[in-house]
Amino acid sequence: MKTTATKLALILATMTSGWAMAAPDLSTTQAPVLSIEDKIVLGRVESVYYQDIEALEGIPFVGKIDTGADTTSMHAEDIKVISNNPKYQGLSDEKLMQTIVDEYGGSASDWWLKEFDNDERNFQGVVSFTLRHPYTGEKIEMERPLTRTSVIRSRTSSTPIYRPVITLPMTIAGKTVNTEVNLTDRSGFSAPILIGKTFLANNAWVMAGYDYLQEQKDAQVIGRRESGSVADVPVDVSISLSNNYSILNAQNIEVDKKANSVSFDLVGKEGAQKRVTYPLVKMLSVSGNEYPMIFVPFKGGKDFEGTIQVYLKDRSKQSTQLRLGLNTLNKNFIVDTGAKGKLEKKKQSFAARMKDKPLVVSPTESLILDGVQLDAEPSFAVNTPLLKVSSFEIIEAKGRDKVEYYLSSDLGNEEKIRKTILRRIKVGDTVRPVVDGEFIVGDRTVTVEFALEALDSDEAISHTLSSVRKPRRRAYW
């Protein structure tokens, strides 16, 4: 009976020992390029530092890299724009910026991009604003000269938006660029900084397949299950491959929006708990519910100690008190998918682990199975790799039974596959035939056993390969 493959979800459980998950681009997974022609290569997210602001020195801020943004943008509070020129007395903020723009050609002219202030114009603009320390909540009052205005035109409104632009040194991967930055409220965004062309131009390349590319070489190896402590409260730690944010077990949560803080009972393993208070970063909306997001100190084993961002939720019914999401994993770790408790052992970096030349793959991987290219997704939920097809047919034969199913090529041609059933496994009420096939991952070719499962009727039609273990950046088996 002819069948059509509608979705391929190959879950690469433990295909071989010593595999790792990494960036989707297989050409750079094993040895990612960190610089080209004296320019740094950035991922789509990197850590950004304000090294000239003493109170924030050494504190990483999340920076989203956007090659389409003309100007770099950063979150700030209490933004105030004034002029010390008596000509503009009584004007401030957007009204002041609009007056200056209109005076020399209007918002449609872009004159401010060629030259803004000079001796003749003598705007004497000053911008005051506040930055907030992400760990302590301390407000840091800042003042900088107005470099120029940023005029943002909208398709839905004839009235442009005016933002003040200052010049501020920003550092990524040791590269400091005196950057033109517009100030705005980015509290609703996941990244407080948007890195645009005012930083990137002539300074960096961008490889969008990675998060925190520049930190990969120093990432620490962890297992799929760990233990550690948050604020000296011992916790069991698990890993999520599908959620961006980390979650910490918390009860009796009290949010004080006026004080911009949150208090809660931090509940660890074996009944350990204590009442703590931390600055509130923001309220995170998840499935229609809002949860407070904060930074907390996390210690893992002997060698890892850092500050991670989590949102608070009651996890008392879960087996672990801390679940690390993709944002934390991508920034700090590489996951050894076949190990547990790696943090309790001698520290091992990604660079050190690569000396053994493990096969490094991504959770959003491109693989070739029996000559057909498929996408892959990671999962910790299965032990035997799983390929989902629209349907399959078991054919009784002497010796060993056979199974037939169809795969579709990139050209849309359907190829009938017939394989010998090696064994069967039962999962709930479902019996899955197990076969083997030749997988090509990067420059490696391996023969691996995998199970077949028919798609549910409501699963979408697509070619998707799902693999095991880890985030958008890296991990290994």
C-alpha positions as CSV (number, residue, x, y, z in Angstrom):
1,M,0.0,0.0,0.0
2,K,1.5,3.4,-1.0
3,T,1.8,5.9,1.8
4,T,3.0,9.5,1.8
5,A,5.4,10.9,4.4
6,T,3.9,13.9,6.0
7,K,6.3,14.6,8.8
8,L,9.6,13.3,9.8
9,A,10.5,13.7,13.4
10,L,13.7,11.8,14.0
11,I,14.5,12.0,17.7
12,L,18.1,11.1,18.0
13,A,18.3,9.7,21.5
14,T,21.6,8.0,22.2
15,M,22.8,7.4,18.7
16,T,26.4,7.0,19.8
17,S,28.5,8.0,22.8
18,G,30.2,11.3,22.8
19,W,27.8,13.4,20.7
20,A,27.3,17.1,21.2
21,M,24.7,19.7,20.2
22,A,25.9,22.9,18.6
23,A,25.0,25.5,16.0
24,P,22.8,24.6,13.1
25,D,25.5,25.4,10.5
26,L,27.4,22.1,10.2
27,S,30.2,23.8,8.3
28,T,31.2,25.7,11.5
29,T,29.9,23.5,14.3
30,Q,33.2,21.7,15.0
31,A,35.3,24.8,14.8
32,P,33.3,28.0,14.8
33,V,34.9,31.0,13.3
34,L,35.3,33.8,15.8
35,S,37.0,36.4,13.6
36,I,37.4,37.2,9.9
37,E,39.8,39.8,8.6
38,D,40.4,41.3,12.0
39,K,36.7,41.7,12.6
40,I,34.8,39.8,15.3
41,V,32.1,37.3,14.3
42,L,28.9,37.7,16.4
43,G,26.0,35.4,16.9
44,R,22.4,36.6,16.9
45,V,22.7,37.3,20.7
46,E,25.9,38.4,22.6
47,S,26.9,39.8,25.9
48,V,27.3,43.6,25.9
49,Y,29.3,45.5,28.5
50,Y,29.3,49.2,29.5
51,Q,32.9,49.2,30.6
52,D,33.2,53.0,31.1
53,I,30.3,53.0,33.6
54,E,32.0,52.1,36.9
55,A,28.9,50.8,38.6
56,L,28.2,48.4,35.7
57,E,31.8,47.3,34.9
58,G,31.9,43.6,34.2
59,I,28.1,43.2,34.2
60,P,26.8,41.5,30.9
61,F,23.7,42.8,29.3
62,V,21.8,40.8,26.6
63,G,22.4,42.3,23.2
64,K,20.3,41.2,20.2
65,I,22.3,41.6,17.0
66,D,20.2,43.2,14.2
67,T,21.9,43.8,10.9
68,G,18.8,45.6,9.7
69,A,18.8,48.3,12.4
70,D,20.5,51.5,11.4
71,T,21.1,52.6,14.9
72,T,21.9,50.7,18.1
73,S,19.2,51.0,20.8
74,M,19.3,50.5,24.5
75,H,16.9,50.5,27.4
76,A,16.9,53.5,29.7
77,E,14.5,55.1,32.2
78,D,13.8,58.7,33.2
79,I,15.0,60.0,29.8
80,K,15.2,63.8,29.7
81,V,16.5,66.0,26.8
82,I,17.2,69.7,27.3
83,S,19.3,72.4,25.6
84,N,21.6,74.9,27.3
85,N,21.1,77.3,24.4
86,P,18.7,80.1,25.6
87,K,17.2,80.0,22.1
88,Y,15.4,76.7,23.1
89,Q,14.5,77.8,26.6
90,G,11.3,76.1,27.8
91,L,11.6,73.2,25.3
92,S,12.5,69.7,26.3
93,D,12.3,66.1,25.3
94,E,10.3,65.3,22.1
95,K,9.2,68.9,21.6
96,L,12.8,70.1,21.7
97,M,14.0,67.4,19.3
98,Q,11.1,68.0,16.9
99,T,11.8,71.8,16.9
100,I,15.4,71.3,16.1
101,V,14.6,68.8,13.3
102,D,12.0,71.1,11.7
103,E,14.2,74.1,11.9
104,Y,16.8,72.7,9.6
105,G,14.8,70.7,7.0
106,G,12.1,68.6,8.6
107,S,11.7,64.9,9.4
108,A,11.7,63.9,5.8
109,S,15.2,65.3,5.0
110,D,17.5,63.2,7.1
111,W,19.8,66.2,7.4
112,W,20.9,65.2,10.9
113,L,22.7,62.1,9.6
114,K,25.2,64.2,7.7
115,E,26.0,66.7,10.4
116,F,24.0,67.5,13.5
117,D,25.5,70.1,15.8
118,N,28.2,72.6,14.9
119,D,29.4,76.0,16.1
120,E,26.7,77.8,14.0
121,R,23.7,75.7,15.2
122,N,25.0,75.4,18.8
123,F,22.2,73.2,20.1
124,Q,24.0,72.4,23.3
125,G,21.8,69.4,23.8
126,V,22.1,67.3,27.0
127,V,20.5,63.9,27.7
128,S,20.0,62.7,31.2
129,F,18.8,59.1,31.9
130,T,18.8,56.3,34.3
131,L,20.2,52.8,34.0
132,R,19.4,50.0,36.4
133,H,21.8,47.5,37.8
134,P,20.3,44.1,36.8
135,Y,21.4,42.3,40.0
136,T,21.0,44.9,42.7
137,G,18.3,47.1,41.2
138,E,20.4,50.2,41.9
139,K,19.5,53.2,39.8
140,I,22.5,54.7,38.0
141,E,22.0,58.3,36.9
142,M,23.7,59.2,33.7
143,E,24.3,62.4,31.6
144,R,25.7,62.6,28.1
145,P,25.8,65.2,25.3
146,L,23.0,64.9,22.6
147,T,24.9,63.4,19.6
148,R,21.9,63.8,17.3
149,T,18.2,62.9,17.1
150,S,16.8,59.7,15.7
151,V,13.6,60.1,13.7
152,I,11.5,56.9,13.3
153,R,8.8,57.0,10.7
154,S,5.9,54.6,10.9
155,R,3.7,53.3,8.2
156,T,0.7,53.5,10.5
157,S,1.2,57.1,11.5
158,S,2.1,60.4,9.8
159,T,3.8,61.6,13.0
160,P,7.3,60.4,13.4
161,I,8.9,59.3,16.7
162,Y,11.9,61.3,18.0
163,R,14.5,59.6,20.2
164,P,17.7,61.1,21.6
165,V,21.0,59.6,20.4
166,I,24.1,59.6,22.6
167,T,27.6,58.3,22.0
168,L,28.6,55.5,24.4
169,P,31.5,53.0,24.4
170,M,30.1,49.4,24.1
171,T,32.2,46.3,24.4
172,I,31.5,42.9,22.9
173,A,34.0,40.1,23.0
174,G,36.8,42.5,24.0
175,K,36.0,44.8,21.1
176,T,35.1,48.3,22.2
177,V,33.3,50.6,19.8
178,N,32.3,54.2,20.5
179,T,28.7,53.7,19.5
180,E,25.8,56.0,18.6
181,V,22.9,54.7,20.6
182,N,19.3,55.8,20.8
183,L,17.6,55.7,24.2
184,T,14.1,54.2,24.6
185,D,12.0,52.0,26.8
186,R,12.8,48.4,25.9
187,S,11.3,46.8,29.0
188,G,8.9,44.9,26.8
189,F,11.7,43.2,24.9
190,S,13.7,40.2,25.8
191,A,17.0,42.1,25.2
192,P,17.7,45.5,26.7
193,I,20.1,46.3,23.9
194,L,19.7,46.1,20.2
195,I,23.0,46.2,18.4
196,G,22.7,47.9,15.0
197,K,24.9,49.2,12.3
198,T,26.4,52.0,14.4
199,F,28.3,49.2,16.2
200,L,28.5,46.6,13.5
201,A,29.7,48.6,10.5
202,N,33.4,48.0,9.8
203,N,33.7,46.2,13.1
204,A,31.9,42.8,13.0
205,W,30.4,40.0,10.9
206,V,27.3,38.2,12.0
207,M,26.6,34.5,11.9
208,A,22.8,34.3,12.7
209,G,22.9,30.5,13.4
210,Y,24.5,30.9,16.8
211,D,23.6,32.5,20.1
212,Y,26.5,33.8,22.2
213,L,29.0,32.6,19.6
214,Q,31.8,34.5,21.2
215,E,31.4,32.7,24.5
216,Q,31.2,29.2,23.0
217,K,34.9,28.3,23.5
218,D,34.7,29.0,27.2
219,A,31.3,27.3,27.7
220,Q,31.4,24.7,30.5
221,V,30.3,21.1,29.9
222,I,27.3,20.0,32.0
223,G,25.1,16.8,32.0
224,R,21.4,16.6,31.3
225,R,20.8,16.4,35.1
226,E,22.8,18.4,37.6
227,S,22.7,19.7,41.2
228,G,23.7,23.1,42.5
229,S,22.6,25.9,44.7
230,V,20.7,29.1,44.4
231,A,21.4,31.7,47.1
232,D,23.0,28.8,49.1
233,V,19.8,26.7,48.9
234,P,20.5,23.3,47.3
235,V,18.6,22.5,44.1
236,D,18.3,19.7,41.6
237,V,18.7,21.0,38.1
238,S,17.2,19.8,34.8
239,I,17.4,21.1,31.2
240,S,14.8,22.3,28.7
241,L,15.4,22.2,25.0
242,S,12.2,23.9,24.1
243,N,11.9,26.8,26.5
244,N,13.9,30.0,26.3
245,Y,13.6,31.0,30.0
246,S,14.9,29.2,33.1
247,I,12.4,28.5,35.9
248,L,13.1,28.5,39.7
249,N,10.8,26.9,42.3
250,A,9.2,29.6,44.4
251,Q,6.2,29.8,46.8
252,N,4.4,32.7,48.5
253,I,5.5,35.1,45.8
254,E,4.9,38.8,46.6
255,V,5.6,41.4,44.0
256,D,6.2,45.0,45.1
257,K,5.9,47.0,41.9
258,K,6.4,50.3,43.8
259,A,9.7,49.1,45.2
260,N,10.4,47.2,42.0
261,S,11.2,44.0,44.0
262,V,9.9,40.5,44.6
263,S,10.0,38.5,47.8
264,F,9.4,34.7,47.9
265,D,10.2,31.4,49.6
266,L,13.0,29.8,47.6
267,V,12.3,26.1,48.0
268,G,15.1,23.7,47.3
269,K,15.5,19.9,47.5
270,E,14.8,17.9,50.6
271,G,12.7,20.7,52.2
272,A,15.5,23.3,52.2
273,Q,14.1,26.8,51.9
274,K,14.6,30.5,52.8
275,R,12.8,33.8,52.3
276,V,14.6,36.1,49.8
277,T,14.1,39.4,48.1
278,Y,15.4,40.4,44.7
279,P,15.0,43.3,42.3
280,L,12.2,42.7,39.8
281,V,13.4,42.7,36.2
282,K,10.0,42.5,34.6
283,M,6.8,40.4,34.6
284,L,6.9,37.7,32.0
285,S,3.8,36.5,30.3
286,V,3.6,32.7,29.8
287,S,0.4,31.0,28.5
288,G,-1.7,33.9,29.7
289,N,-0.2,34.0,33.2
290,E,2.4,36.5,34.4
291,Y,5.5,35.5,36.4
292,P,8.1,37.7,38.0
293,M,11.5,37.6,36.4
294,I,14.7,38.1,38.4
295,F,18.5,37.5,38.4
296,V,19.8,35.0,41.0
297,P,23.2,33.7,42.0
298,F,23.7,30.0,40.9
299,K,26.6,27.7,41.9
300,G,27.1,24.4,40.2
301,G,29.7,22.0,41.6
302,K,33.2,23.3,42.4
303,D,33.8,25.6,39.4
304,F,30.7,27.2,38.1
305,E,29.5,30.3,39.8
306,G,27.4,33.0,38.0
307,T,24.2,35.0,37.9
308,I,21.4,33.6,35.8
309,Q,18.0,35.0,34.8
310,V,14.9,33.0,35.9
311,Y,11.2,33.4,36.3
312,L,9.5,32.3,39.5
313,K,6.9,29.6,39.6
314,D,5.8,26.8,41.9
315,R,7.6,23.7,40.8
316,S,6.8,21.6,43.9
317,K,5.2,18.9,41.7
318,Q,8.3,18.6,39.5
319,S,11.4,16.5,40.1
320,T,13.8,19.5,40.0
321,Q,13.7,22.9,41.5
322,L,15.6,24.7,38.8
323,R,15.0,24.1,35.1
324,L,17.6,25.8,32.8
325,G,16.2,27.2,29.6
326,L,17.9,27.9,26.3
327,N,19.0,31.5,27.2
328,T,21.0,30.3,30.2
329,L,22.3,27.2,28.4
330,N,23.4,29.0,25.3
331,K,25.3,31.6,27.2
332,N,27.1,29.4,29.7
333,F,27.1,25.7,28.9
334,I,27.4,22.8,26.4
335,V,25.4,19.7,27.3
336,D,26.9,16.3,27.4
337,T,23.7,14.5,26.6
338,G,24.8,11.1,27.9
339,A,26.1,12.3,31.3
340,K,24.8,13.5,34.6
341,G,26.5,15.4,37.4
342,K,29.3,16.9,35.2
343,L,29.5,20.0,37.4
344,E,30.6,17.9,40.3
345,K,33.7,16.8,38.3
346,K,36.7,18.6,37.0
347,K,35.7,21.6,35.0
348,Q,35.8,21.0,31.2
349,S,35.3,23.7,28.6
350,F,33.9,23.3,25.1
351,A,37.4,23.9,23.7
352,A,38.9,21.2,25.9
353,R,36.1,18.7,25.0
354,M,36.6,19.3,21.3
355,K,40.2,17.9,21.6
356,D,38.5,14.4,21.7
357,K,36.7,15.3,18.4
358,P,33.2,14.4,19.4
359,L,30.4,14.7,16.8
360,V,28.8,18.1,17.5
361,V,25.3,18.6,16.3
362,S,22.5,21.1,16.9
363,P,19.0,20.6,18.2
364,T,17.8,22.2,15.0
365,E,20.0,20.0,12.9
366,S,20.1,19.0,9.2
367,L,20.9,15.3,8.7
368,I,20.8,12.9,5.8
369,L,19.0,9.6,6.4
370,D,19.4,7.0,3.7
371,G,20.1,9.7,1.1
372,V,17.2,12.0,2.2
373,Q,17.9,15.3,3.9
374,L,15.8,15.9,7.0
375,D,15.7,18.5,9.8
376,A,16.2,17.3,13.4
377,E,14.8,18.4,16.8
378,P,16.2,17.4,20.2
379,S,14.5,15.5,22.9
380,F,15.4,13.9,26.3
381,A,12.1,11.9,26.3
382,V,13.2,8.9,24.2
383,N,15.9,6.3,24.3
384,T,15.6,5.0,20.8
385,P,15.8,7.5,17.9
386,L,12.3,8.0,16.4
387,L,11.3,8.7,12.8
388,K,7.7,9.8,12.3
389,V,6.0,9.1,9.0
390,S,2.4,9.5,7.8
391,S,2.0,5.7,8.0
392,F,3.9,2.5,7.4
393,E,3.0,-1.1,6.4
394,I,4.4,-4.2,8.0
395,I,4.9,-7.1,5.6
396,E,5.3,-10.6,6.9
397,A,8.3,-12.4,5.5
398,K,10.3,-15.5,6.1
399,G,13.0,-15.0,8.7
400,R,12.3,-11.4,9.6
401,D,9.3,-9.2,8.8
402,K,9.7,-6.1,6.7
403,V,8.3,-2.6,7.0
404,E,7.5,-0.1,4.1
405,Y,7.2,3.7,4.3
406,Y,7.8,6.7,2.1
407,L,10.1,9.7,2.3
408,S,10.0,12.8,0.2
409,S,13.1,14.3,-1.4
410,D,13.8,18.0,-1.8
411,L,12.3,17.8,-5.3
412,G,9.1,16.4,-3.9
413,N,9.7,12.9,-5.3
414,E,8.5,10.1,-3.0
415,E,10.9,7.3,-2.4
416,K,9.6,4.0,-1.1
417,I,11.7,2.6,1.7
418,R,11.7,-1.1,2.7
419,K,13.7,-2.3,5.7
420,T,14.0,-5.4,7.8
421,I,12.5,-5.1,11.3
422,L,15.2,-5.8,13.8
423,R,13.0,-5.7,16.8
424,R,9.9,-4.1,18.3
425,I,9.4,-1.8,21.2
426,K,6.2,-1.0,23.1
427,V,5.5,2.5,24.2
428,G,2.1,2.7,26.0
429,D,-0.4,1.2,23.6
430,T,1.8,1.7,20.6
431,V,4.2,-0.8,19.1
432,R,7.1,0.6,17.1
433,P,9.1,-1.4,14.6
434,V,12.9,-0.7,14.9
435,V,15.1,-0.7,11.8
436,D,18.5,0.8,11.0
437,G,19.8,3.3,8.5
438,E,22.8,5.3,7.5
439,F,23.0,8.8,9.0
440,I,25.3,11.6,7.7
441,V,25.8,14.4,10.2
442,G,28.4,16.9,9.2
443,D,31.4,14.9,8.1
444,R,30.4,11.8,10.0
445,T,28.6,8.7,8.7
446,V,27.1,6.3,11.2
447,T,24.6,3.4,11.1
448,V,22.0,3.8,13.7
449,E,18.9,1.9,14.8
450,F,15.7,4.0,14.9
451,A,12.0,3.3,15.5
452,L,9.0,4.2,13.3
453,E,5.8,5.8,14.5
454,A,2.8,7.0,12.5
455,L,1.9,10.7,12.8
456,D,-1.3,11.7,14.6
457,S,-4.0,13.0,12.3
458,D,-3.6,16.6,13.6
459,E,0.2,16.7,13.1
460,A,1.3,19.1,10.4
461,I,2.7,18.1,7.0
462,S,6.4,18.8,6.8
463,H,9.8,17.2,6.8
464,T,11.1,17.5,10.3
465,L,13.9,15.6,11.9
466,S,14.2,15.9,15.7
467,S,17.3,15.1,17.6
468,V,18.2,14.7,21.2
469,R,19.5,17.1,23.8
470,K,20.2,20.7,23.8
471,P,19.8,24.2,22.8
472,R,20.1,26.6,19.9
473,R,23.8,26.6,20.2
474,R,25.5,23.4,21.1
475,A,25.6,20.2,23.1
476,Y,27.0,16.8,22.6
477,W,26.3,13.1,22.8
